[in-house]
Amino acid sequence: MTGEVMVSEDIVQETFLKWMNRSEEMIQDDKAYLAKSVINASLNHLAKVKREREAYKGPWLPEPILADSYAIDAKLDISYGFMLLLEKLAPLERAVFVLKESFDFDYAELAQLFDTTEANGRQLYHRAKEKISGARRRFTIDPPQQQLLLEAFAQASETGNIDVLIQLFKSDIELYSDGGGKVIAALKPLFGSAIAAQFMRSIVSQQRDLLDARPALVNGELAILFTQKDNQMLNTVMIIELDEAGISRIYFVRNPDKLVHMQN
């Protein structure tokens, strides 16, 4: 809902504290109470940061999540590309979509949660689904492609040679870089293999002697974590999105504020 890890943790913690200190006669349905409390707090947060995000310097990307950091319900799609798709939805559409898709809320429950009608809840859900259905893709990487990608990752991580990785770029690859105005990043999305490769080579040539790299799973997808050699602080998370034809998107998360929760 928020795209921010520590904000989400605070919302959940505050909700549970209120729930644990409740008087039982006040709450008839725990599931509905917890869902409504978390969703309302998330909607309030999104309203508060709306102007800040609109004025954000460069592309705004959600905070990444290390795969082993949380035990996550398998029904909940937290792939990075999908998280970014959710940002295109209005906050209320996002809330209805997440509750319906991931937690099996029916339209009667949604109507009660949002003080609306079942028909309006159905309309919000279908509107959200239409907005993201065309861009949401599911596929399985075949073993040879997976092996090729892992080898390219290993080479890029260990040697700084990204040529093998660049060879897997699709011609219409998209590259997004989030520095938040605090560190160097591309201020607009980059499109096409030539300009994406140029950006990657420029970053590597400038940072090769300053950073260590290692592969990781972030939001369930392959990624490279770049840490500073002098203090081992996390500097950049590079997330790779694939489809059947190769690497379709790359996300660079460099804003230090968005990496705090991943620091050792």
C-alpha positions as CSV (number, residue, x, y, z in Angstrom):
1,M,0.0,0.0,0.0
2,T,2.7,2.5,0.9
3,G,5.8,1.4,-0.9
4,E,7.7,2.2,2.3
5,V,9.0,-0.6,4.5
6,M,9.4,1.2,7.9
7,V,6.2,3.2,7.5
8,S,4.4,0.0,6.9
9,E,6.0,-1.7,9.9
10,D,4.9,1.3,12.1
11,I,1.3,1.1,10.8
12,V,1.1,-2.6,11.5
13,Q,2.7,-2.3,15.0
14,E,0.4,0.6,16.0
15,T,-2.6,-1.3,14.7
16,F,-1.7,-4.5,16.7
17,L,-1.1,-2.4,19.9
18,K,-4.6,-0.9,19.6
19,W,-6.1,-4.3,18.8
20,M,-4.4,-6.0,21.8
21,N,-5.6,-3.2,24.2
22,R,-9.1,-3.3,22.9
23,S,-12.2,-4.3,24.9
24,E,-13.7,-7.4,23.3
25,E,-17.2,-6.0,23.2
26,M,-16.0,-3.1,21.0
27,I,-14.8,-5.3,18.2
28,Q,-17.1,-7.9,16.6
29,D,-15.0,-8.9,13.7
30,D,-11.2,-8.9,14.2
31,K,-10.4,-9.4,10.5
32,A,-12.4,-6.4,9.5
33,Y,-11.1,-4.3,12.3
34,L,-7.4,-5.1,11.5
35,A,-7.9,-4.6,7.8
36,K,-9.8,-1.3,8.1
37,S,-7.2,0.1,10.6
38,V,-4.2,-0.8,8.4
39,I,-5.9,0.4,5.2
40,N,-7.1,3.7,6.7
41,A,-3.7,4.4,8.2
42,S,-2.1,3.6,4.8
43,L,-4.6,5.9,2.9
44,N,-3.9,8.7,5.4
45,H,-0.2,8.3,4.9
46,L,-0.6,8.4,1.1
47,A,-2.7,11.5,1.3
48,K,0.0,13.2,3.5
49,V,2.9,12.4,1.1
50,K,1.0,13.0,-2.2
51,R,2.5,16.4,-2.8
52,E,5.9,15.3,-1.8
53,R,5.9,12.4,-4.3
54,E,4.5,14.6,-7.0
55,A,7.5,17.0,-6.5
56,Y,10.0,14.1,-6.2
57,K,13.2,14.6,-8.1
58,G,13.3,11.9,-10.8
59,P,11.3,8.7,-10.9
60,W,9.9,7.6,-7.5
61,L,10.4,3.9,-6.9
62,P,9.1,1.7,-4.0
63,E,11.5,0.6,-1.4
64,P,13.0,-2.9,-2.2
65,I,12.6,-5.9,0.1
66,L,15.2,-8.7,0.5
67,A,13.6,-12.0,-0.2
68,D,14.7,-13.5,3.2
69,S,13.6,-10.5,5.2
70,Y,9.9,-11.3,5.5
71,A,7.7,-14.4,5.5
72,I,5.3,-13.4,2.8
73,D,2.0,-15.0,1.8
74,A,2.6,-16.7,-1.5
75,K,-0.7,-15.2,-2.8
76,L,0.7,-11.7,-2.5
77,D,2.6,-10.5,-5.6
78,I,5.4,-8.3,-4.4
79,S,7.5,-8.5,-7.5
80,Y,9.1,-5.1,-8.1
81,G,7.4,-4.4,-11.4
82,F,4.0,-5.2,-9.9
83,M,4.7,-2.9,-6.9
84,L,5.4,-0.1,-9.4
85,L,2.2,-0.9,-11.3
86,L,0.2,-0.5,-8.1
87,E,1.5,3.0,-7.8
88,K,-0.5,3.9,-10.9
89,L,-3.8,3.1,-9.1
90,A,-5.6,5.7,-7.0
91,P,-5.1,4.8,-3.3
92,L,-8.7,3.5,-2.8
93,E,-8.5,1.4,-5.9
94,R,-5.2,0.0,-4.6
95,A,-6.7,-0.8,-1.3
96,V,-9.7,-2.6,-2.8
97,F,-7.5,-4.5,-5.3
98,V,-5.0,-5.7,-2.6
99,L,-7.7,-6.9,-0.2
100,K,-9.7,-8.7,-3.0
101,E,-6.7,-10.3,-4.7
102,S,-4.5,-11.2,-1.8
103,F,-6.8,-11.7,1.2
104,D,-10.1,-12.9,-0.5
105,F,-12.3,-10.1,0.8
106,D,-15.7,-10.3,-0.8
107,Y,-17.7,-7.3,-2.1
108,A,-19.9,-7.3,1.0
109,E,-16.8,-7.0,3.3
110,L,-15.3,-4.3,1.1
111,A,-18.6,-2.3,1.1
112,Q,-18.6,-2.5,4.9
113,L,-14.9,-1.5,5.2
114,F,-15.1,1.5,3.0
115,D,-18.7,2.6,3.9
116,T,-19.9,2.2,0.3
117,T,-22.1,-0.2,-1.8
118,E,-21.1,-3.6,-3.1
119,A,-21.7,-2.2,-6.6
120,N,-19.1,0.6,-6.0
121,G,-16.6,-1.9,-4.5
122,R,-17.0,-4.1,-7.6
123,Q,-16.5,-1.1,-9.8
124,L,-13.3,0.0,-8.0
125,Y,-11.9,-3.5,-8.2
126,H,-12.6,-3.9,-11.9
127,R,-11.3,-0.4,-12.7
128,A,-8.0,-1.3,-10.9
129,K,-7.8,-4.6,-12.6
130,E,-8.2,-3.0,-16.0
131,K,-5.5,-0.4,-15.4
132,I,-2.8,-3.0,-14.6
133,S,-4.0,-6.2,-16.3
134,G,-2.3,-5.4,-19.7
135,A,1.0,-4.8,-18.1
136,R,1.0,-7.7,-15.7
137,R,2.8,-10.7,-17.1
138,R,3.4,-14.2,-15.8
139,F,6.0,-16.6,-17.3
140,T,8.5,-19.2,-16.4
141,I,12.2,-18.8,-17.3
142,D,13.4,-22.0,-19.0
143,P,16.5,-23.6,-17.5
144,P,19.0,-22.6,-20.3
145,Q,17.9,-18.9,-20.0
146,Q,18.1,-19.1,-16.2
147,Q,21.6,-20.5,-16.4
148,L,22.7,-17.9,-18.8
149,L,21.4,-15.1,-16.6
150,L,23.0,-16.5,-13.5
151,E,26.3,-16.7,-15.2
152,A,26.0,-13.2,-16.5
153,F,25.1,-12.1,-12.9
154,A,28.1,-13.9,-11.4
155,Q,30.5,-12.3,-13.9
156,A,29.0,-8.8,-13.5
157,S,29.2,-9.2,-9.7
158,E,32.7,-10.7,-9.4
159,T,34.5,-8.8,-12.2
160,G,32.5,-5.7,-12.9
161,N,32.2,-6.9,-16.6
162,I,28.6,-6.2,-17.6
163,D,29.0,-7.0,-21.3
164,V,27.4,-10.4,-20.9
165,L,24.5,-8.8,-19.0
166,I,24.1,-6.1,-21.6
167,Q,23.8,-8.8,-24.3
168,L,20.6,-10.0,-22.6
169,F,19.0,-6.5,-22.9
170,K,15.8,-6.4,-25.0
171,S,15.9,-3.7,-27.7
172,D,13.1,-1.9,-25.9
173,I,14.4,-2.2,-22.4
174,E,13.3,0.4,-19.8
175,L,15.7,1.6,-17.1
176,Y,14.5,3.5,-14.0
177,S,16.9,5.2,-11.5
178,D,15.8,6.7,-8.2
179,G,18.3,8.9,-6.4
180,G,15.8,11.2,-4.8
181,G,17.9,14.2,-5.6
182,K,20.5,13.0,-3.0
183,V,22.8,10.9,-5.2
184,I,23.5,10.8,-8.9
185,A,20.7,9.1,-10.9
186,A,19.0,9.5,-14.2
187,L,16.2,12.1,-13.7
188,K,14.0,10.5,-16.4
189,P,13.4,6.9,-17.4
190,L,15.7,5.6,-20.1
191,F,14.4,3.6,-23.1
192,G,16.2,1.4,-25.5
193,S,19.2,-1.0,-25.2
194,A,21.8,1.5,-26.5
195,I,21.1,4.3,-24.0
196,A,20.6,1.8,-21.1
197,A,23.9,0.1,-21.9
198,Q,25.6,3.5,-22.0
199,F,24.2,4.4,-18.6
200,M,25.3,1.1,-17.1
201,R,28.8,1.3,-18.5
202,S,29.1,4.9,-17.2
203,I,28.0,3.8,-13.7
204,V,30.3,0.8,-13.6
205,S,33.4,2.8,-14.9
206,Q,32.8,5.5,-12.2
207,Q,32.1,3.1,-9.3
208,R,34.1,-0.1,-10.1
209,D,36.9,0.6,-7.7
210,L,34.6,1.9,-4.9
211,L,32.0,-0.7,-4.7
212,D,31.6,-4.5,-4.1
213,A,28.8,-6.4,-5.7
214,R,26.9,-9.5,-4.9
215,P,23.8,-11.2,-6.3
216,A,20.6,-11.4,-4.3
217,L,16.9,-11.9,-4.4
218,V,14.9,-8.7,-4.0
219,N,11.1,-8.7,-4.2
220,G,11.5,-12.3,-5.4
221,E,13.6,-11.2,-8.4
222,L,17.3,-11.3,-9.3
223,A,19.2,-8.3,-8.2
224,I,22.7,-7.0,-7.5
225,L,23.5,-5.3,-4.2
226,F,26.4,-2.8,-4.4
227,T,28.1,-1.9,-1.2
228,Q,30.8,0.6,-0.5
229,K,34.3,-1.0,-0.1
230,D,35.4,1.4,2.7
231,N,32.5,0.8,5.1
232,Q,30.3,-1.9,3.5
233,M,27.3,0.4,3.5
234,L,24.7,-0.5,0.9
235,N,25.0,2.0,-2.0
236,T,22.7,0.8,-4.7
237,V,20.1,-2.0,-5.4
238,M,19.8,-3.0,-9.0
239,I,16.7,-5.1,-9.7
240,I,16.3,-7.0,-13.0
241,E,12.9,-7.8,-14.6
242,L,12.7,-10.5,-17.2
243,D,10.3,-11.7,-19.8
244,E,10.6,-14.5,-22.3
245,A,12.9,-12.5,-24.6
246,G,15.4,-11.2,-22.1
247,I,15.9,-8.3,-19.7
248,S,12.9,-6.0,-20.1
249,R,13.4,-3.6,-17.2
250,I,16.1,-2.5,-14.8
251,Y,15.5,-0.6,-11.6
252,F,18.3,1.3,-9.7
253,V,17.3,2.3,-6.2
254,R,20.0,4.7,-4.9
255,N,18.2,7.1,-2.6
256,P,19.9,6.4,0.7
257,D,16.6,6.9,2.6
258,K,15.1,3.9,0.8
259,L,18.0,1.6,1.7
260,V,18.2,2.2,5.4
261,H,16.1,-0.9,6.2
262,M,18.4,-3.1,4.2
263,Q,21.7,-2.0,5.9
264,N,23.4,-4.7,7.9
